[in-house]
């Protein structure tokens, strides 16, 4: 399973898919959800793919499988369901 999750995350985070994009945070480069993901798919198809990606990332975190792509702190908090009020600190992960 470890190898499968590693390979599927490589595919999910490719630039060709359009689901995620690089974002320059304060200290490094991380991935965030691409706000223009819907332009790469028909209708609301991108939502299903994002849900699938979230399931894969959640499984990797649950099984303690190291992820090749670095994801933003905000996305990680969403995956771990850590709820907090948005603050200016959260905007540091987004490079628009």
N, C-alpha and C positions, 0 to 999 in steps of 0.2 A: 504494500500500500504506500509505503514511503516513497518509492521510486515513481509510482503512478501520480501521486500528488505533486511531486517535484516537476514532473514532465507537464502535467496539465496546467500548473501555475505559470510555467514558461509560455505556454500557448495563450493563456488568458491575458497575460500582461504584455503581449506583443503590441507594437504600435498599430499593426494592421487591423486588430480587432476593434480598436476605437473605444473600448470600455473604460480604460484607465489612461491617465496621462502623467508625465513627469511633472513634478512640482519642486521648486527649489525652496527648501525650508531654511531655517536659520543655520543649521550645521551641515546638512547633507541634502541629497536628492531623494525624494520619496514619491510614491504613487498616490494619486487621489482619483476619485471617480471623475471621469471626463464629463463635464456638463453638456458637451455636444455629442454624447454617445448616441442619442436618438437620431442624429443625422446619418449615422452609419448603418442603420437598420430600418426596416419598414415597420410602420405603425408603432406598437409598443413592445416589439420583439426584444429590444435592449433590456427591458426590465426583467425578463426571464433569464437572460444571460447574466445580468448583475446578481440576481438571486442565486443562480448556480455558482457564480464566483464566490459569493458570500458563504455559501455552504461549504465549498472546498476550503476556503481560508479558515472558516470556523473549525472544520475537521482537523486541519493541520495544527491549529492552535491547541485543540483538545488533545490530540495525540502527541503534542510536543515535537512536531516535525518542523525543523528550521525552514523558513521561507526564503527563497532566493531574492524575490523583489522586496524592497523596503517599502512598507505602507505608512501613510501619515498617521500621526497620533490620533487625529480625529476619527479616521476610518477604523483604527484599531479599537478605540473606545466604543464605536458603534458595534463592531463585531463582538466585543466582550460585554455589550449592553451595560456599559458604565454611563449612567445618565448624569449630566451636569448642565448647568446653564451655559450657553455659549458666551465666550469672552474674547477679548482682543488677542489673547495668547493663541487661540485656535486659528486665527487668520495668518499666523506666521508660516503655516504649512502650505498656504495657497499662493501661487505666483500667477497672477492674471495679467 
